[in-house]
Amino acid sequence: MIPVYDPATTRPNPNFDPSATSGPASLPFLRDQFMGCDGKSPNVICQSDPRFQSSLAAQWFKFLPQPTFGGALNNYVVPVPVGAGIFNDSNLWDIRIDYNYGDKDHFFGSHHSRRSFAPAATQLPPQLAQEQPYQTNWTVMPRVGWDHR
């Protein structure tokens, strides 16, 4: 295990010899390893240590919903899923033009366009969500063709 040291405990090494080669046996500074709240758990940072508690975090956490699953990661699923009608507020239009030039040539063109105003799907409260309230999506498909018989 690689030790994790507390930077707040940095102090000069009283046994440091500046004439010796600097290395693990001759360090200019020393630090204490994190040992948890009980003082017996290496590399564990005590959660109740006030140095590691941010006043901003407390303000942010009050907006988070309660977890729906146990564990520290992937522990929340939005209770009401986003419905299939997410693109219901859309503009959709199609144009097709056909033109016969004589008996053997047929020209055509079509244009399909869809503009959707999709509400942002988020799993976080509005105070924490970073999605835009509405997103505009464009889908454009032009086609041109010519048949000669």
N, C-alpha and C positions, 0 to 999 in steps of 0.2 A: 504494500500500500504506500502510495506517495503521500507524505505528510502535508497537511494544509495548515499554514501558519497564520496567526492573527497579526495583521500589520500594525495594530495599535500597540503591540508589545515590543516593537523594535527598540533596541538599546545597544550601546557600544559593547563589544566583547572585551571584558577586562583582560583576557588571556591572548588577545590578538597580537601577533608579532609582525610588524610591518616589513621586517627584513625577510621573513619566510614567504614562500610561494603561497599565494592565495588559493584556497581550495576548501573542501569539506572539513579538513582538520584545522584550518586557519581562516576563520571568517571574521571580517571586521565588525559585523553586527550580528546580533542574535534575535530570535523571535520565539515566542511560545506557540506550540501547536494547539489548535482548537481541540478542546476536550469535552464538549457537551456541557449540559447543565449540571450533571452529576460529577464532573471532573474525572470521569473514568472512560469516556467514549471518544477515542481518537477520531479526528476529522469531522466531528459533529459540532455545528454552530448552534449555540443555544438560542432558541426562538425568543426567549424572554429578555435577551440582552438588548437594552434600549439603544445601543449604538447601531443596531441593524433594523430598527423599526422606523419607517418613514411616516411623517405626518401626512404626506400626500397619499400614501397607500391606504391609510384608514379612511380618508375621504372617498377614495376610488372604490374600495371594497364595499362600502355601504350600498352601492348601486347594483352590485352583483346579485343575481338570484341564488337561492339555495341550491346546492348540488342535487342532482337527481340520482346520482350513483356515487358509491364510495370511491376512495382513492384520490390521489393528488392530481392526476391527469385524466382528460377525457371523461369528466364526471358530470357533464350537464348536457341534456338534450332538451330542445325547446318543446314545451308541452303541446303546443298547437302547431302541427306541421304547416308549411307553406303550401297552399292549395295549387291545383293544376291550372287554375285560372289566372296565373300570374301575368300572362300577356293578354288579358281580356281587353285592356285599354289600348287598342292598336289601330293604326291606319293601314289599310291594305288596299292596293289597287293593281289591276292588270290591264294592259293595253295590248291588242294584237291588230296588226294591219296586214291585209292580204292584197296583192296586186298581180293580176294576170297580164302579161305583156305578150300579146299574140296567143297562139294555140299551144306553144311549147315551153314558154317561160313563166314561172310562177315565183314571185318574190314575196317574202313575208318577214315580219319583224314582230317581236313581242318584248314587253317590258313588265317585270314583276317587281313590286316594291312593297316593303312592309316596314312600318315604323312603330316600335313598341315603346310604351312608357311603363317600364316595369318598376313596381315598387321594390325597394331594396329589401331583400330577405336577410334578416339579422337574428341572431340568437341572444343578443345583449340588449339591456335596457337602452332607451334613447340617449341617456346621458353618456353612455360608454360606446355606443355604436359608432363606427367610423364610415359606414356606407353612406352614400348619397341617398336622400329621400326617394329620388326617382332617377332611373337610368334610361337614357334614350338609346335604343338599338336600331340600326338601319340594316336592312337586307335588300340588296338590289341585284336583279338578275336580268340583264339585257340579252336578247338573242336575235340574230339575223340569219336568214337562209335564202337559198336560191335553188330552185329545181328546174332542170332543163330536160325535156323529154323528146 
